[in-house]
Amino acid sequence: MSLVFRIEVKRLTDEEFFEEEVATILLVDEEGNEHLFELISELEIEGQCYKVLVPLDDEILEEGEKGEEEEVEVVILKVTQDENGDEILCDIDDDEEWEKVADAWQELMESEEIW
């Protein structure tokens, strides 16, 4: 599940992009396709951690013009561990859990200047 919010797109030159400290995460889907995301926030709800990501796919970066508002999909994934103790990110399957996380993200969006 994901949320969609309106944000102002900040266009960076290649030089500005590499100078900024941007936490990126590369995820591989079930079909082996790689997708690059920017980590924009982390949430902790009832002892469980979640990562809030924005896709950095070329299609999204090329659309719109500087200063224009456009819809950007925000992806929230649950942080768990595999059998080796390595951190993995999973979808949130439980509807009740999703509602809690979505509400927490909405509150954060309303109370802070994340972008």
GIHUTA-V788239 format. One record per backbone hydrogen bond with DSSP energy under -1.0 kcal/mol. CO is the residue of the C=O (numbers start at 1). NH is the residue of the N-H. E is the energy in kcal/mol with one decimal. If there is no record, write none. Layout:
co=CO nh=NH e=E
co=CO nh=NH e=E
This chain:
co=3 nh=74 e=-2.9
co=5 nh=72 e=-1.9
co=7 nh=70 e=-1.6
co=9 nh=67 e=-1.6
co=13 nh=17 e=-2.7
co=14 nh=18 e=-2.0
co=15 nh=19 e=-1.4
co=16 nh=20 e=-1.9
co=20 nh=22 e=-1.2
co=23 nh=39 e=-3.3
co=25 nh=37 e=-2.5
co=27 nh=35 e=-2.8
co=29 nh=32 e=-2.0
co=33 nh=29 e=-2.5
co=35 nh=27 e=-3.0
co=36 nh=56 e=-3.4
co=37 nh=25 e=-2.7
co=38 nh=54 e=-2.1
co=41 nh=52 e=-3.1
co=43 nh=50 e=-2.5
co=45 nh=48 e=-2.1
co=48 nh=45 e=-2.7
co=49 nh=79 e=-2.5
co=50 nh=43 e=-2.4
co=51 nh=77 e=-2.4
co=52 nh=40 e=-2.5
co=52 nh=41 e=-1.3
co=53 nh=75 e=-2.9
co=54 nh=38 e=-3.0
co=57 nh=61 e=-2.0
co=58 nh=62 e=-2.0
co=59 nh=63 e=-1.1
co=65 nh=68 e=-2.2
co=68 nh=9 e=-1.5
co=70 nh=7 e=-1.6
co=72 nh=5 e=-1.4
co=74 nh=3 e=-1.8
co=75 nh=53 e=-3.4
co=77 nh=51 e=-2.6
co=78 nh=90 e=-2.6
co=80 nh=88 e=-3.0
co=82 nh=85 e=-2.0
co=86 nh=82 e=-2.4
co=88 nh=80 e=-2.9
co=90 nh=78 e=-2.9
co=94 nh=98 e=-2.6
co=95 nh=99 e=-2.3
co=96 nh=100 e=-1.8
co=97 nh=101 e=-2.3
co=98 nh=102 e=-3.1
co=99 nh=103 e=-2.4
co=100 nh=104 e=-2.2
co=101 nh=105 e=-2.4
co=102 nh=106 e=-2.4
co=103 nh=107 e=-2.4
co=104 nh=108 e=-2.1
co=105 nh=109 e=-2.6
co=106 nh=110 e=-2.0
co=107 nh=111 e=-1.6
co=108 nh=112 e=-2.0
co=112 nh=114 e=-1.1
